[in-house]
């Protein structure tokens, strides 16, 4: 079945450091790919998405590129802030009758001043 | 901005008891979901609900689970006879057009079964 694998956390960075959170997926067909973020005490919210190969999703300085050849959707940000501290979830949606999002385990990011 | 609200934020119950987790989705959304996350594990899909009926359910969603939209605003998840392994964070979500459109999640209900 479809699955998502994220790098294990937690990740701790200093402010202004470069961030990469790796995500790879296994799926049949051509899934849509997402990054969701969960800030402390809040629900998950969509950060960015990409629907086809080579698409780049971006939002709030975060970017991720849909790489079909490596089945990856790594999240990057050039300069993190303390306010980026959160749990980040990679997910896929595979059209073809199913309504479910398939999530990774989540990666907790802590950014220190 | 409208949001999905879940109550209670934390529920403690004894094994074998029934629990009802409540959610108020965003008012113009048509698709409703429950997901759960056992501590340290992945967020797992439980069930989707559209047009007043279940549209999809996972293998986790057995006869102990049920969902209802009793009054056009609330969306509830009932667990009839809780087990220790039901302890998890339960997330309600809603969307306008299904899972390819943004899902809006509530803050979750942490269920602890003792």
Contacts between the chains, C-beta under 8 A, distances in Angstrom:
chain1	res1	chain2	res2	distance
A	4	B	42	7.9
A	32	B	100	5.5
A	36	B	103	7.9
A	36	B	105	7.8
A	41	B	107	6.8
A	42	B	107	5.7
A	43	B	3	7.9
A	43	B	4	6.6
A	43	B	6	7.9
A	43	B	91	6.5
A	43	B	93	7.9
A	43	B	104	7.7
A	43	B	105	3.6
A	43	B	106	4.9
A	43	B	107	4.7
A	43	B	108	6.2
A	44	B	43	7.6
A	44	B	91	6.8
A	44	B	93	7.8
A	44	B	103	7.6
A	44	B	105	4.2
A	45	B	104	7.4
A	45	B	105	6.8
A	46	B	102	4.2
A	46	B	103	7.0
A	49	B	102	7.8
A	51	B	100	7.6
A	89	B	43	6.4
A	91	B	43	7.9
A	93	B	99	4.6
A	93	B	100	5.5
A	95	B	100	6.6
A	98	B	56	6.3
A	99	B	31	7.2
A	99	B	33	7.5
A	99	B	48	4.0
A	99	B	50	7.7
A	99	B	55	5.6
A	99	B	56	4.6
A	99	B	98	6.1
A	99	B	99	5.4
A	100	B	33	8.0
A	100	B	45	3.7
A	100	B	48	6.8
A	100	B	56	6.5
A	100	B	58	7.1
A	100	B	99	6.6
A	101	B	35	7.8
A	101	B	45	6.6
A	101	B	99	5.3
A	101	B	103	6.6
A	102	B	45	7.4
A	103	B	35	7.7
A	103	B	42	5.4
A	103	B	43	3.9
A	103	B	44	7.6
A	104	B	42	6.4
A	105	B	40	7.7
A	105	B	41	6.6
A	105	B	42	5.0
A	106	B	37	8.0
A	106	B	42	7.7
A	106	B	43	7.2
